[in-house]
Amino acid sequence: MKKLITTFLLLLLPMISGCFATGTAIVTGQTRPALDSTVVKLYAEAPAKYETIGLVEAKAPVGFDEQEAVNEAILELKNQAANIGADGIILTGSGENSTSTTYGDANYVYSVVDEEKVVKGKAIVVIQE
């Protein structure tokens, strides 16, 4: 019974950890005062005039729903950009990371696959004309 509970917890852990997005920002230009992340806009194409102030990246574990992981990663990407004063992000990439961990003893071997969604972009300040 103990092995059954352990197996269940090992399989459930990646699913319940799916709500913890992490991110980074690398400053490459002049930062601005931090903004509220709700004002940060995403751009697939660069706006007419802008200044790059950094590079941002965010990751979110896939739990039960891949789209929810993407949404969480985008929210974290906006937080990272807002923290350095960016009001926009030009998306430069998205993808998925996957790692596998194997656990075992004399009787059983368990393999747990952790997946995460990754989004990257240029943190920018849009220059109004």
PyMOL commands that place a pseudoatom at each C-alpha (Angstrom):
pseudoatom trace, name=CA, resn=MET, resi=1, chain=A, elem=C, hetatm=0, pos=[0.000, 0.000, 0.000]
pseudoatom trace, name=CA, resn=LYS, resi=2, chain=A, elem=C, hetatm=0, pos=[2.869, 2.365, 0.829]
pseudoatom trace, name=CA, resn=LYS, resi=3, chain=A, elem=C, hetatm=0, pos=[4.369, 1.812, -2.641]
pseudoatom trace, name=CA, resn=LEU, resi=4, chain=A, elem=C, hetatm=0, pos=[1.009, 2.561, -4.262]
pseudoatom trace, name=CA, resn=ILE, resi=5, chain=A, elem=C, hetatm=0, pos=[0.711, 5.870, -2.421]
pseudoatom trace, name=CA, resn=THR, resi=6, chain=A, elem=C, hetatm=0, pos=[4.313, 6.776, -3.259]
pseudoatom trace, name=CA, resn=THR, resi=7, chain=A, elem=C, hetatm=0, pos=[3.717, 5.984, -6.927]
pseudoatom trace, name=CA, resn=PHE, resi=8, chain=A, elem=C, hetatm=0, pos=[0.561, 8.099, -6.975]
pseudoatom trace, name=CA, resn=LEU, resi=9, chain=A, elem=C, hetatm=0, pos=[2.356, 11.060, -5.384]
pseudoatom trace, name=CA, resn=LEU, resi=10, chain=A, elem=C, hetatm=0, pos=[5.266, 10.816, -7.812]
pseudoatom trace, name=CA, resn=LEU, resi=11, chain=A, elem=C, hetatm=0, pos=[2.871, 10.843, -10.754]
pseudoatom trace, name=CA, resn=LEU, resi=12, chain=A, elem=C, hetatm=0, pos=[0.756, 13.655, -9.316]
pseudoatom trace, name=CA, resn=LEU, resi=13, chain=A, elem=C, hetatm=0, pos=[3.595, 15.998, -8.375]
pseudoatom trace, name=CA, resn=PRO, resi=14, chain=A, elem=C, hetatm=0, pos=[4.294, 17.350, -11.877]
pseudoatom trace, name=CA, resn=MET, resi=15, chain=A, elem=C, hetatm=0, pos=[0.592, 18.005, -12.381]
pseudoatom trace, name=CA, resn=ILE, resi=16, chain=A, elem=C, hetatm=0, pos=[0.047, 19.951, -9.182]
pseudoatom trace, name=CA, resn=SER, resi=17, chain=A, elem=C, hetatm=0, pos=[3.242, 21.947, -9.601]
pseudoatom trace, name=CA, resn=GLY, resi=18, chain=A, elem=C, hetatm=0, pos=[1.928, 23.462, -12.835]
pseudoatom trace, name=CA, resn=CYS, resi=19, chain=A, elem=C, hetatm=0, pos=[1.113, 26.850, -11.343]
pseudoatom trace, name=CA, resn=PHE, resi=20, chain=A, elem=C, hetatm=0, pos=[4.598, 28.144, -10.531]
pseudoatom trace, name=CA, resn=ALA, resi=21, chain=A, elem=C, hetatm=0, pos=[5.992, 30.145, -13.401]
pseudoatom trace, name=CA, resn=THR, resi=22, chain=A, elem=C, hetatm=0, pos=[9.525, 31.521, -13.173]
pseudoatom trace, name=CA, resn=GLY, resi=23, chain=A, elem=C, hetatm=0, pos=[11.292, 34.114, -15.241]
pseudoatom trace, name=CA, resn=THR, resi=24, chain=A, elem=C, hetatm=0, pos=[14.396, 36.168, -15.843]
pseudoatom trace, name=CA, resn=ALA, resi=25, chain=A, elem=C, hetatm=0, pos=[15.268, 39.555, -17.269]
pseudoatom trace, name=CA, resn=ILE, resi=26, chain=A, elem=C, hetatm=0, pos=[18.609, 40.607, -18.699]
pseudoatom trace, name=CA, resn=VAL, resi=27, chain=A, elem=C, hetatm=0, pos=[18.988, 44.374, -18.888]
pseudoatom trace, name=CA, resn=THR, resi=28, chain=A, elem=C, hetatm=0, pos=[20.626, 45.531, -22.122]
pseudoatom trace, name=CA, resn=GLY, resi=29, chain=A, elem=C, hetatm=0, pos=[19.558, 49.177, -22.125]
pseudoatom trace, name=CA, resn=GLN, resi=30, chain=A, elem=C, hetatm=0, pos=[18.289, 51.938, -19.858]
pseudoatom trace, name=CA, resn=THR, resi=31, chain=A, elem=C, hetatm=0, pos=[15.709, 50.656, -17.367]
pseudoatom trace, name=CA, resn=ARG, resi=32, chain=A, elem=C, hetatm=0, pos=[12.645, 52.685, -16.405]
pseudoatom trace, name=CA, resn=PRO, resi=33, chain=A, elem=C, hetatm=0, pos=[10.572, 52.737, -13.228]
pseudoatom trace, name=CA, resn=ALA, resi=34, chain=A, elem=C, hetatm=0, pos=[8.630, 49.512, -12.736]
pseudoatom trace, name=CA, resn=LEU, resi=35, chain=A, elem=C, hetatm=0, pos=[5.129, 49.364, -14.239]
pseudoatom trace, name=CA, resn=ASP, resi=36, chain=A, elem=C, hetatm=0, pos=[2.009, 47.342, -13.579]
pseudoatom trace, name=CA, resn=SER, resi=37, chain=A, elem=C, hetatm=0, pos=[2.267, 44.200, -15.711]
pseudoatom trace, name=CA, resn=THR, resi=38, chain=A, elem=C, hetatm=0, pos=[-1.288, 44.711, -17.025]
pseudoatom trace, name=CA, resn=VAL, resi=39, chain=A, elem=C, hetatm=0, pos=[-0.059, 47.593, -19.225]
pseudoatom trace, name=CA, resn=VAL, resi=40, chain=A, elem=C, hetatm=0, pos=[2.562, 45.455, -20.973]
pseudoatom trace, name=CA, resn=LYS, resi=41, chain=A, elem=C, hetatm=0, pos=[1.499, 44.570, -24.530]
pseudoatom trace, name=CA, resn=LEU, resi=42, chain=A, elem=C, hetatm=0, pos=[2.716, 41.627, -26.607]
pseudoatom trace, name=CA, resn=TYR, resi=43, chain=A, elem=C, hetatm=0, pos=[3.873, 42.185, -30.165]
pseudoatom trace, name=CA, resn=ALA, resi=44, chain=A, elem=C, hetatm=0, pos=[4.434, 39.563, -32.853]
pseudoatom trace, name=CA, resn=GLU, resi=45, chain=A, elem=C, hetatm=0, pos=[5.936, 42.306, -35.064]
pseudoatom trace, name=CA, resn=ALA, resi=46, chain=A, elem=C, hetatm=0, pos=[7.962, 45.268, -33.875]
pseudoatom trace, name=CA, resn=PRO, resi=47, chain=A, elem=C, hetatm=0, pos=[6.104, 48.575, -33.492]
pseudoatom trace, name=CA, resn=ALA, resi=48, chain=A, elem=C, hetatm=0, pos=[7.210, 51.517, -35.672]
pseudoatom trace, name=CA, resn=LYS, resi=49, chain=A, elem=C, hetatm=0, pos=[9.456, 53.093, -33.005]
pseudoatom trace, name=CA, resn=TYR, resi=50, chain=A, elem=C, hetatm=0, pos=[10.746, 51.464, -29.847]
pseudoatom trace, name=CA, resn=GLU, resi=51, chain=A, elem=C, hetatm=0, pos=[13.758, 51.150, -27.589]
pseudoatom trace, name=CA, resn=THR, resi=52, chain=A, elem=C, hetatm=0, pos=[14.973, 47.765, -26.365]
pseudoatom trace, name=CA, resn=ILE, resi=53, chain=A, elem=C, hetatm=0, pos=[15.734, 47.706, -22.656]
pseudoatom trace, name=CA, resn=GLY, resi=54, chain=A, elem=C, hetatm=0, pos=[16.188, 44.001, -22.048]
pseudoatom trace, name=CA, resn=LEU, resi=55, chain=A, elem=C, hetatm=0, pos=[15.622, 40.364, -22.859]
pseudoatom trace, name=CA, resn=VAL, resi=56, chain=A, elem=C, hetatm=0, pos=[12.994, 38.415, -20.932]
pseudoatom trace, name=CA, resn=GLU, resi=57, chain=A, elem=C, hetatm=0, pos=[12.198, 34.733, -20.588]
pseudoatom trace, name=CA, resn=ALA, resi=58, chain=A, elem=C, hetatm=0, pos=[9.591, 32.801, -18.617]
pseudoatom trace, name=CA, resn=LYS, resi=59, chain=A, elem=C, hetatm=0, pos=[8.846, 29.139, -17.981]
pseudoatom trace, name=CA, resn=ALA, resi=60, chain=A, elem=C, hetatm=0, pos=[5.803, 27.397, -16.543]
pseudoatom trace, name=CA, resn=PRO, resi=61, chain=A, elem=C, hetatm=0, pos=[5.397, 23.705, -15.757]
pseudoatom trace, name=CA, resn=VAL, resi=62, chain=A, elem=C, hetatm=0, pos=[2.712, 21.817, -17.644]
pseudoatom trace, name=CA, resn=GLY, resi=63, chain=A, elem=C, hetatm=0, pos=[0.184, 20.415, -15.205]
pseudoatom trace, name=CA, resn=PHE, resi=64, chain=A, elem=C, hetatm=0, pos=[-3.206, 19.241, -16.400]
pseudoatom trace, name=CA, resn=ASP, resi=65, chain=A, elem=C, hetatm=0, pos=[-3.490, 21.843, -19.185]
pseudoatom trace, name=CA, resn=GLU, resi=66, chain=A, elem=C, hetatm=0, pos=[-0.815, 22.911, -21.681]
pseudoatom trace, name=CA, resn=GLN, resi=67, chain=A, elem=C, hetatm=0, pos=[-2.636, 26.141, -22.568]
pseudoatom trace, name=CA, resn=GLU, resi=68, chain=A, elem=C, hetatm=0, pos=[-2.753, 27.121, -18.902]
pseudoatom trace, name=CA, resn=ALA, resi=69, chain=A, elem=C, hetatm=0, pos=[1.032, 26.657, -18.737]
pseudoatom trace, name=CA, resn=VAL, resi=70, chain=A, elem=C, hetatm=0, pos=[1.447, 28.961, -21.750]
pseudoatom trace, name=CA, resn=ASN, resi=71, chain=A, elem=C, hetatm=0, pos=[-0.852, 31.531, -20.112]
pseudoatom trace, name=CA, resn=GLU, resi=72, chain=A, elem=C, hetatm=0, pos=[1.139, 31.390, -16.862]
pseudoatom trace, name=CA, resn=ALA, resi=73, chain=A, elem=C, hetatm=0, pos=[4.425, 31.788, -18.757]
pseudoatom trace, name=CA, resn=ILE, resi=74, chain=A, elem=C, hetatm=0, pos=[3.052, 34.843, -20.623]
pseudoatom trace, name=CA, resn=LEU, resi=75, chain=A, elem=C, hetatm=0, pos=[1.936, 36.428, -17.335]
pseudoatom trace, name=CA, resn=GLU, resi=76, chain=A, elem=C, hetatm=0, pos=[5.408, 35.892, -15.887]
pseudoatom trace, name=CA, resn=LEU, resi=77, chain=A, elem=C, hetatm=0, pos=[7.009, 37.276, -19.059]
pseudoatom trace, name=CA, resn=LYS, resi=78, chain=A, elem=C, hetatm=0, pos=[4.928, 40.451, -18.633]
pseudoatom trace, name=CA, resn=ASN, resi=79, chain=A, elem=C, hetatm=0, pos=[5.939, 40.655, -14.948]
pseudoatom trace, name=CA, resn=GLN, resi=80, chain=A, elem=C, hetatm=0, pos=[9.620, 40.438, -15.849]
pseudoatom trace, name=CA, resn=ALA, resi=81, chain=A, elem=C, hetatm=0, pos=[9.277, 43.150, -18.496]
pseudoatom trace, name=CA, resn=ALA, resi=82, chain=A, elem=C, hetatm=0, pos=[7.226, 45.417, -16.219]
pseudoatom trace, name=CA, resn=ASN, resi=83, chain=A, elem=C, hetatm=0, pos=[9.829, 45.124, -13.456]
pseudoatom trace, name=CA, resn=ILE, resi=84, chain=A, elem=C, hetatm=0, pos=[12.443, 46.773, -15.684]
pseudoatom trace, name=CA, resn=GLY, resi=85, chain=A, elem=C, hetatm=0, pos=[9.996, 49.408, -16.964]
pseudoatom trace, name=CA, resn=ALA, resi=86, chain=A, elem=C, hetatm=0, pos=[9.059, 47.936, -20.338]
pseudoatom trace, name=CA, resn=ASP, resi=87, chain=A, elem=C, hetatm=0, pos=[5.584, 48.583, -21.726]
pseudoatom trace, name=CA, resn=GLY, resi=88, chain=A, elem=C, hetatm=0, pos=[5.884, 46.022, -24.509]
pseudoatom trace, name=CA, resn=ILE, resi=89, chain=A, elem=C, hetatm=0, pos=[7.414, 42.695, -25.456]
pseudoatom trace, name=CA, resn=ILE, resi=90, chain=A, elem=C, hetatm=0, pos=[8.337, 41.608, -28.964]
pseudoatom trace, name=CA, resn=LEU, resi=91, chain=A, elem=C, hetatm=0, pos=[7.950, 37.827, -28.861]
pseudoatom trace, name=CA, resn=THR, resi=92, chain=A, elem=C, hetatm=0, pos=[11.074, 36.115, -30.161]
pseudoatom trace, name=CA, resn=GLY, resi=93, chain=A, elem=C, hetatm=0, pos=[10.415, 32.498, -29.315]
pseudoatom trace, name=CA, resn=SER, resi=94, chain=A, elem=C, hetatm=0, pos=[8.352, 29.880, -27.601]
pseudoatom trace, name=CA, resn=GLY, resi=95, chain=A, elem=C, hetatm=0, pos=[8.798, 26.204, -27.000]
pseudoatom trace, name=CA, resn=GLU, resi=96, chain=A, elem=C, hetatm=0, pos=[8.893, 23.381, -24.549]
pseudoatom trace, name=CA, resn=ASN, resi=97, chain=A, elem=C, hetatm=0, pos=[11.474, 21.801, -22.257]
pseudoatom trace, name=CA, resn=SER, resi=98, chain=A, elem=C, hetatm=0, pos=[11.157, 18.229, -21.071]
pseudoatom trace, name=CA, resn=THR, resi=99, chain=A, elem=C, hetatm=0, pos=[13.107, 16.331, -18.427]
pseudoatom trace, name=CA, resn=SER, resi=100, chain=A, elem=C, hetatm=0, pos=[12.756, 12.766, -17.208]
pseudoatom trace, name=CA, resn=THR, resi=101, chain=A, elem=C, hetatm=0, pos=[13.603, 11.492, -13.743]
pseudoatom trace, name=CA, resn=THR, resi=102, chain=A, elem=C, hetatm=0, pos=[13.728, 7.820, -12.858]
pseudoatom trace, name=CA, resn=TYR, resi=103, chain=A, elem=C, hetatm=0, pos=[13.123, 6.512, -9.362]
pseudoatom trace, name=CA, resn=GLY, resi=104, chain=A, elem=C, hetatm=0, pos=[13.307, 2.917, -8.273]
pseudoatom trace, name=CA, resn=ASP, resi=105, chain=A, elem=C, hetatm=0, pos=[14.006, 0.214, -5.820]
pseudoatom trace, name=CA, resn=ALA, resi=106, chain=A, elem=C, hetatm=0, pos=[14.510, -3.538, -6.041]
pseudoatom trace, name=CA, resn=ASN, resi=107, chain=A, elem=C, hetatm=0, pos=[10.924, -4.162, -7.164]
pseudoatom trace, name=CA, resn=TYR, resi=108, chain=A, elem=C, hetatm=0, pos=[9.756, -1.108, -9.124]
pseudoatom trace, name=CA, resn=VAL, resi=109, chain=A, elem=C, hetatm=0, pos=[11.064, 1.574, -11.441]
pseudoatom trace, name=CA, resn=TYR, resi=110, chain=A, elem=C, hetatm=0, pos=[9.162, 4.841, -11.863]
pseudoatom trace, name=CA, resn=SER, resi=111, chain=A, elem=C, hetatm=0, pos=[9.804, 7.403, -14.530]
pseudoatom trace, name=CA, resn=VAL, resi=112, chain=A, elem=C, hetatm=0, pos=[8.415, 10.923, -14.193]
pseudoatom trace, name=CA, resn=VAL, resi=113, chain=A, elem=C, hetatm=0, pos=[8.478, 13.326, -17.140]
pseudoatom trace, name=CA, resn=ASP, resi=114, chain=A, elem=C, hetatm=0, pos=[8.358, 17.042, -16.341]
pseudoatom trace, name=CA, resn=GLU, resi=115, chain=A, elem=C, hetatm=0, pos=[7.378, 19.387, -19.152]
pseudoatom trace, name=CA, resn=GLU, resi=116, chain=A, elem=C, hetatm=0, pos=[7.420, 23.167, -19.169]
pseudoatom trace, name=CA, resn=LYS, resi=117, chain=A, elem=C, hetatm=0, pos=[6.379, 25.833, -21.642]
pseudoatom trace, name=CA, resn=VAL, resi=118, chain=A, elem=C, hetatm=0, pos=[8.928, 28.553, -22.415]
pseudoatom trace, name=CA, resn=VAL, resi=119, chain=A, elem=C, hetatm=0, pos=[8.391, 32.016, -23.921]
pseudoatom trace, name=CA, resn=LYS, resi=120, chain=A, elem=C, hetatm=0, pos=[11.052, 34.617, -24.775]
pseudoatom trace, name=CA, resn=GLY, resi=121, chain=A, elem=C, hetatm=0, pos=[11.047, 38.181, -25.969]
pseudoatom trace, name=CA, resn=LYS, resi=122, chain=A, elem=C, hetatm=0, pos=[12.609, 41.624, -26.169]
pseudoatom trace, name=CA, resn=ALA, resi=123, chain=A, elem=C, hetatm=0, pos=[11.421, 43.976, -23.441]
pseudoatom trace, name=CA, resn=ILE, resi=124, chain=A, elem=C, hetatm=0, pos=[10.771, 47.340, -25.079]
pseudoatom trace, name=CA, resn=VAL, resi=125, chain=A, elem=C, hetatm=0, pos=[9.520, 50.849, -24.467]
pseudoatom trace, name=CA, resn=VAL, resi=126, chain=A, elem=C, hetatm=0, pos=[7.273, 51.966, -27.320]
pseudoatom trace, name=CA, resn=ILE, resi=127, chain=A, elem=C, hetatm=0, pos=[8.051, 55.516, -28.480]
pseudoatom trace, name=CA, resn=GLN, resi=128, chain=A, elem=C, hetatm=0, pos=[4.877, 57.431, -29.263]
pseudoatom trace, name=CA, resn=GLU, resi=129, chain=A, elem=C, hetatm=0, pos=[5.034, 59.704, -32.278]
for i in range(1, 129): cmd.bond("trace and resi %d" % i, "trace and resi %d" % (i + 1))
show_as sticks, trace
zoom trace
